[in-house]
Amino acid sequence: MDTDLMLRVYPFFLQAAGTTILLSVLTALLGLACGTLGAAARLSRFALARFLGAAYVSFFRGTPALIQLFILYFGGPQIGIQLDAFEAGVIGLGINAGAYMTETIRGAIISIDKGQREAARTLGLSRWQAMYKIILPQAARLMVRPLGVNLNMLIKATALVAAISVVELTYTAQRYIGSTYKPFEMFLLAGILYMIIIYATGRAVAWLDRKVQIV
Amino acid sequence: MTDRTTYVQIRHAQKAFGTLEVLKDISLNVERGQIVAIIGPSGSGKSTLLRAINDLDPLTSGEIWLDGVQVNKSLPFRQYEKHINEMRQQIGMVFQHFNLFPHMTARGNVTMAPKMLKGLSDKEADALAEEQLDKVGMLERIDYYPSQLSGGQKQRVAIARALAMKPKLMLFDEATSALDPELVDEVNQVMKKLAEEHMTMIIVTHEMDFAAAVCDRVLFMDQGVVVEEGPPSVVFKNPEKERTRAFLRKHLETAS
């Protein structure tokens, strides 16, 4: 194993890891926004909203994320959507992650005992007041860990955008393989950096989870 | 037809889930300050009737009136939501499983709705919480979370939460059924205290002794109808109907 080479290219990989982190953060934020809207739609009292929410989830969970990225990035211009690779990566992965998060958020909300809602409504709270004052604060605590799982998956899924040539960790590894012919070292280096990101995220999620628990 | 001055009126309440009729034309009047107990076997419709009063389980047909206002009047969705939220503020409810908000302390549970719906300041709300929790003997535990309280204590906080809205009517849905036997009495004491203060109450219960001691009137329900109704001295001691007698007999056997 050529460790000298690994140490030499390491700074460039670190920079690429920065792109991966930025991509992950933006994707997570967009995913959370889509997931919140998706969950609201799935729990709506309007049948049309429920249908659209369900359709969103089944399309984005039912097709490969790579195909979704290709449709957006390569197919987009055909229907008038011009995005650069990074934008397409964030939007494509964000909407995809949102479908998974929709189910996470919805799952946490519906797992709150219905007595909570009844008690709130009985006191005279409106649906919305009961939701944001009683249901959501409890559901939010239940969401932290499963959203952490979504985040873990999403960080690893950012590797897919190498296929539309976003210069992140995986793409950088591939590029250095082209010039060094050392795939073992290059992919290993990328893998180690992914692991560090995932590990740190996992710790942060565990910390947050402890932090939000009620006594 | 009953006159409009009666405080609580249930007129021809009917409810069906598909073809299953759970309430079959039930009418009931409760005067201001009266305490009515509803007893009956499980599945008799007594909880459903109670939950219809604040529209938690809407009736299929029939009317609910409180203090001259129809609770379940038919209105367009948004107007109805506004109306029912106002009505529910006047109807306190206590549940079998307490349903305290676990993410709030006893204080938070009691002050949440008055602050949110009546615009009480923090200071006013705190004074209210202290007053109501003191009444149920839970003042020392004001800053405890529900998970730190026993079942009986939880239920007392739940009663304080309902009272904090200054309701005209209190509904108790088997308030002591989920409690360990030794904790039942502390909740019953609170309910007795409310009775002495002439709170209007409708109580669904399995506790015949308690019902006999505090209620003005007892309703025995079975299979969606009121089988027998009268003062506890008659319904418990000298019931007219065979079905009532059979129920009470069976209940005594299981209780002893």
Interface residues (C-beta under 8 A of the other chain):
Chain A: D113 G115 Q116 E118 A119 A120 R121 T122 L123 G124 L125 S126 R127 Q129 K133 I134 P137 Q138 R141 I214 V215
Chain B: N54 L56 E81 N85 E86 M87 R88 Q89 I91 G92 M93 F95 H97 N99 L100 F101 P102 H103 M112 A113 M116 L117 Y145 S147 Q148 A158 R161 A162 M165
